[in-house]
């Protein structure tokens, strides 16, 4: 398939990052269509009507594929290049399981509430829940360089928000959750992931990311309140 490939997203979004990295791992040229999430474009709303115009959306010729994990699998199947998902069926299932473990209803919810919940007791409770979940990931990683082994794979991409975006949120919130003394393996993995030449090309500028999060603190707290 050689049709034009575009990603509707934003460099500030860890979920948009997943789509970009998947394409980069496959060596697929693409265009990033930067989206203003406070003033969503007609293109985005039309391309992802089911989820209210959330990013990312992959545009491949006349096809629109929403949802970051779905996009990773689509890219893996639609384009030639090294596989992103494991070849072994059991390993593929395990990678999908851990990706679901991460996503908004579980670990990301715990982290979000640990950072932004208005009630201090709630923040402490969710911080401990998040650390319990991170300990499971620490054990799953073990001594490997990446979750996929020697190179970046499906779950590394799925977990990429922990490698960069979480630290920016921690800095703004003044809270440390994934600290090196408690999670040395995950912190080592985060450094390895963000040092990859494939990854660096689609990471947001650190200072801009922190400034953007600082400006959005009240919005984050409101979302946390709704999530309790």
Buried (B, 14 or more C-beta within 10 A) or exposed (E): EEEEBBBBBBBBBBBBBBBBBBBBBBEBEBEBBBBEBEEBBEBBEEBBEEEEBBBBBBBBEEEBBBBBBEBBBBBBEBBEEEBBBBEEEEBBEBBBEBBEBBBEEBBBBBBBBBBBBEEEEBBEBBBEBBBEBBEEBBEBBEEBBBBBEEEBBBBBBBBBBBBBBBBBBBBBBEBEBBEEEBBEBBBBBBEBBBEBEBBEEBBBEEEEBBEBBEEBBEEBBEEBBEBE
